[in-house]
Amino acid sequence: MGIQKEKDSQDELFKRNARQLAAKVKVSESCTDDSDNTWRELEEHLYLIHTQKQKQLRRKILLVSSIAACFSLLTALSIWHFIPSFEQSALAELSAFSKDERPGKEISLIALNKQFSLQNGSTVTYGKNGTLSVNQKQINRPANLPATVSSNDLNHLIVPKGRRVHITLSDGTKLYVNAGSHVVYPTVFNKSRREIAVEGEAYLEVSHQREWPFYVQTNGFNVRVLGTTFNISAYKEEAVAAVTLVEGSVEIERKDKKIKLTPDHIAFISADGMSMKKVDVFKYICWKDNMILLNKDLLGSVLKRLSRYYGVTISYDTEVTNIPLSGKLDLKDDIGTVLSTIGESLNLYCLKRDDSDFYFSTK
């Protein structure tokens, strides 16, 4: 009612001002009857324009209000569905991170509103209260940040190809992060759940705290654990991801399906679904000990892993892609030595173009 009264008052004021304007012009110019009619038509025309604009404005306000209401509802539903109890999703933070922001050849730690460059093999440690140390050297918290650390303070650890790093989170959980990976995690966890997001590969030793479940999120699936040692491989460019369980138990959830993994088993996750089988788990976790165990693995896949691990380019003829390879590769050796060993064992020719570019072909 108040809005309608205000509108009527504005309309009446408009008409009154228009009449006064017409009267003043008629007096000053001694307007004829024809002019009277012209001004009357002008007045009616101006009022019509004013009324139409008011209607258009009301339509726009109604449309914008409707869109805003729908957006708010969708946002609330999305948050409810994807972030059940975490104020800010680590996975959303990971997904929103632009590739342009990712570093080149150095490990990048984004924390305390700063970006730090780390050496290969560095250790990053968080205390229970959120203190940060790199290679046992404490990093002071800037004075412009709140003194109280929040579970919404998300950190990024971005490990390029050819690099690896070790993190200890505030709850005591340890991660070995492999080359070409990106991990997002809070400085401290909230009281109800522990949650991180991973793109790439990491070996985790989760601190056992039964009443404080631990979640690993990826773009394709989630892993729920209570206290467990396992490996997760979820590279964005790979069609198949994998979770390998060393000890404890994990539950893997993808869309509306869940599977529970027991020790010495691996789960494969792809767009077609999930499957699992019993394996020698050491084969899938020995990368953290600078080693690769092979059992009739296809050479194309092996060379791709080595390219990522060492941060070099390895090209090859299509004929060598599906050659099976078995044995052990010592990753403490330089990439030239490793590739020469493969070439000699398979009677292949390895051309070194420069220190970071190699080519495999049949002899």
Beta strands, then each sheet from edge to edge (+ up, - down):
strand 1: 107-111
strand 2: 114-118
strand 3: 123-126
strand 4: 132-134
strand 5: 137-139
strand 6: 154-159
strand 7: 165-168
strand 8: 174-177
strand 9: 181-186
strand 10: 194-205
strand 11: 214-217
strand 12: 222-225
strand 13: 229-234
strand 14: 241-247
strand 15: 250-254
strand 16: 257-261
strand 17: 265-270
strand 18: 273-278
strand 19: 291-298
strand 20: 313-316
strand 21: 324-330
strand 22: 348-354
strand 23: 357-362
sheet 1: 2+ 1- 6+ 9- 10+ 8- 7+ 3+ 4- 5+
sheet 2: 2+ 1- 6+ 9- 10+ 11+ 12- 15+ 16-
sheet 3: 2+ 1- 6+ 9- 10+ 13- 14+ 17- 18+
sheet 4: 19+ 21-
sheet 5: 20+ 23+ 22-
end
